[in-house]
Amino acid sequence: MSILKSIIIAFSMYSRIPMPMFTWNEKDMEHVITFLPLVGAVIGGICYAAVRLSILFELPCMVITLILTLIPIFVTGGFHLDGFMDVQDAIKSYQSKEKKLEIMKDPHIGAFAVISLVGLGLIWICSLYYVVYRALQTDNFKMIYIYAIVFSLVRGICGITCVKIQNAKKDSMLNMESGRAGNGDFIFLIFETLAAILLMGVKKTIAAPICAAIILLYTFYYKRFCDKTFGGITGDTSGYFVVTGECLLTVALAIFSIWS
């Protein structure tokens, strides 16, 4: 029953998908971070289904691209984008670690956050457009399939970082979500991450292992970046990781689409 509660809380926190309402406490959040990849799996499933339906209705390439771009935003309510923007404001302030943490708590957004979001959006849309364009042109949807799994893969690794990397703030929401996670949660997150990689490999394309290698290398960079900039990770940096990780792999898939 506690596992079911954790799943419901995970979807309530990390998505806008309607869930049953109940009173929960800190103990119910013990395994919440473990089920973050499931939210990614739902996003990926919706994206893949949207592509198939779009083809059925013969929608233009740009329309399909915009639909795929908006799906994760609508499903999550922009939850991770908020963290991305907060981190951008903090790092562009060039202040001390303590001041940067304070800036990330500020509910207002700054010019740097907006500029960074626009830049990210343009990179994402351009890359995704080419992935969709090549898929429609060649009638080969391997890259679309892998794109759908990216959401679960990135969240799986994000969950691992939340459990294993030091938190910058001991009284943060992230610490409440991941601080009680045990070895079982860590192992299950690894299992979910490996499952995502194996599902990518089903299509037997070099893009799958290379995408896995790219996100793993990016994870090492992310840890070093957070330790140096903030003294550890926070909920906002986790959102930053999810958004930038997904964008990075979308760019990689666009490059693979050129080669294929």
C-alpha angles and dihedrals in degrees: 000000000000090000091053090049090051091052091050091048091048092055091043092053102036100036143029093234108131112255134181113276121235139146111265135182138201093277091058088060092059095107101023097112089053091069098049091103090059089064088054090050090055091049091049093048092051091048094052092046090048091055092050092048091046090055090049090055092040095236118180119262094249092051091052090048093052091047090053090047093051098044097076090044093052094043094049097032089233089295095147095037088061089059091047091054094046091052091049091053090048099049093044090055092069090211131138121288091258093050092048090054089051091050091054089056091055109105091211123088126226135215093262091056092052093046091048092048092051091049092048091048093052093049091047095047095045092049094044091047091058092047090053093042093054092044091054093042095051098028086232114129100180093114092048089052091051091045089057091054093047090079092060095040095053092046091049091056090042089056091051091052090049091054099041108030120079116260117236091216124040094200096050129122089243090058089053090051098045106017094086095045113120137198090281091059091048092051092047091051089052089049091051091048093049090046089055091050091048091049089053088052092057089083090057096226128139088234091077100061093036092052088050091050092047094053092045092052089046089053091059089050090048092053092050091046093051094045092050098041104035107010091249141345129307136185089266094053089050089056088047090053093051094049098043092042092053092046092048092053091045089057089048091052090051089055091048089050089059091052094045 
